[in-house]
Amino acid sequence: MYDFGKDKLKEECGIIAMSVPNDKNLAKTAYFGLNALQHRGQMSSGIAVLNDGNISCYKDFGLVTEVFNDNILSLLKGNLCLGHVSQDQNATVFSNNAQPFVVNYSKGSLAIAFNGGIRNRNAIKAYLEKNGSVFSSTSDSEIIAHSIIQANNENIVDSIRYLLKTFVGGYALAVLTQDSIIAARDQYGIRPLCIGKVDGGYVIASESCAIDLVGGDFIRDVMPGEIVILKDGEIKSYETQTRIKKASCVFEYIYFARPDSTIDDVNVYEARAKSGKILAKEHPADADIVIGVPDSGTPSGIGYAEGSKIPYCGALIKNKYTGRTFVEPSKDKREMSLKIKLNPIKRLIDGKRVVLVDDSIVRGTTMKSLISNFRNAGAKEVHLRITCPPVYNSCDFGVIAPSGSALIANVMPIEKMAESLGADSLGFLSLKGLIESLKGRDGFCTGCLNGKYPVFETTNVLLSKFSGGKYE
């Protein structure tokens, strides 16, 4: 069996948090922000609000438009709001895995939304269980909740400071308390998080496109290791002094993020278009047309066409209304699922030599079927061009990815890969070219491409300090 969603690396979650003192209908606004982040997770959706000191939350399996309607949103009254979309497949099995995760304890209530991965989660969870915590889900948000509770600080900010120092990995999180929103980004800035201004308040989101959609103005990215507090229409920032070196996830620019987002001062569309131009220089092709695979491959395809002087042709149509694609039980149904999602226009392809540009190859199953469809549509030649280096490694920082043995780059050399996929030629963008497309500077995690992760082994975390409950 094969799940088409697993033939790409997948981001696990998207977060939006808002504080607008004079607006008790923030859930309706956050709904639109979550729609802008839907590409980051299609398994479950949720919104929590604070109203008169009480946290209310509604969450369920499905897309934002499937989970929420006007009646539900009208019941979620509050001027502090926290929303989340998730790609966690466990959320369809364990309903408690859907976020935001709400917990009640002796000092009140918290709602937590999390995006990322914690490398030392098992050690932290074991410590918490040893000291009395009982878990009802497999969500990292619940680990964060129990960590805050056991830290037992008077100020939650101090607890979160300690978390940033203790939790090893790549993540962004937002916590709805009984009077504020507290948001933070890991010390490397692997997972994205940004700040915007809305009329009368502030918004924090995984991507700037969500700020745009709720009518806000982008201010800046949350810095690695920074804690941001939204309270009473004001914003405060705390440096945790745990920042080591910025290492934004390179796949945000390659595939995860929407092209209308800007992350850490790099516009996603511009980066993809530039990667296509560089790819045209590194791997030229003698062809008649260039076609980008929608959606992330489209700007790269346009860039390749500009760089190669070969006309761009939008001859691959993506059906926007297919929703989520789950495991299909037969080869025929798998192929039909792909045709429903991506259908080539035969009149534009028949007899043509095609350069097909996509963002990545993970397992290769979908690409093999897509090239076969191009052949059936009459393509004379298909030259495959990929705007990132081969993917050799999995990820522990909030990315859903196959194991290393399931990655096609680990199974065969590039020359054999082209033959296996049915392409006349195959070219991958070099790592140097990829970094050049990202303004040519350092500050990116490229572990899935070259094995160089900013955090590779669990650092010397003294969990015994946790019992002290104070930030040191």
Number of C-alpha atoms within 10 A of each C-alpha: 9 15 15 18 14 18 19 20 22 22 25 24 29 33 31 29 32 30 31 24 17 14 16 19 19 26 27 20 16 27 23 18 29 30 18 22 27 24 20 25 23 22 23 28 32 27 32 30 29 28 17 10 13 14 24 18 19 19 22 21 20 22 22 27 13 11 15 19 12 8 8 13 18 13 14 23 22 24 24 32 33 30 30 35 34 32 24 24 16 17 22 16 11 14 15 19 24 29 32 30 26 20 15 12 10 6 10 12 18 23 29 26 32 28 29 25 23 19 21 16 17 11 13 21 20 11 17 21 14 10 11 10 16 13 13 11 17 13 19 19 24 26 22 24 20 21 22 22 21 18 21 18 16 11 10 16 20 18 23 24 22 22 19 23 19 20 21 24 26 29 25 28 27 29 27 27 20 19 17 21 27 24 28 31 28 30 27 26 30 27 29 30 30 25 26 22 22 19 12 13 22 25 29 31 30 29 28 29 20 30 28 18 16 19 15 19 17 21 15 17 23 24 22 29 24 22 23 21 20 24 19 18 19 14 18 10 15 13 14 20 13 17 18 13 15 20 21 23 24 22 21 20 26 24 23 20 25 24 22 14 20 23 20 16 11 14 18 25 21 20 23 30 25 27 30 36 22 25 29 25 14 14 19 16 21 12 17 18 20 30 26 27 22 20 15 23 24 25 26 34 35 25 27 34 24 18 19 22 13 19 14 21 18 17 19 21 16 17 13 9 8 10 11 11 14 13 13 16 11 11 11 9 12 22 16 14 16 18 17 15 17 19 17 19 15 17 11 16 24 16 15 17 20 26 30 24 30 27 29 25 22 23 24 19 18 22 21 16 18 22 20 17 19 22 19 14 19 17 19 17 22 23 23 25 29 24 33 28 22 23 22 20 22 20 19 18 22 23 23 21 21 18 11 18 13 16 21 20 21 16 14 12 10 17 11 13 17 18 13 14 20 21 21 15 19 22 23 23 23 19 16 12 22 25 19 16 24 22 14 11 9 13 19 20 23 21 20 22 18 14 15 12 18 20 17 13 11 15 12 8 15 8 13 9 14 22 13 13 19 16 17 9
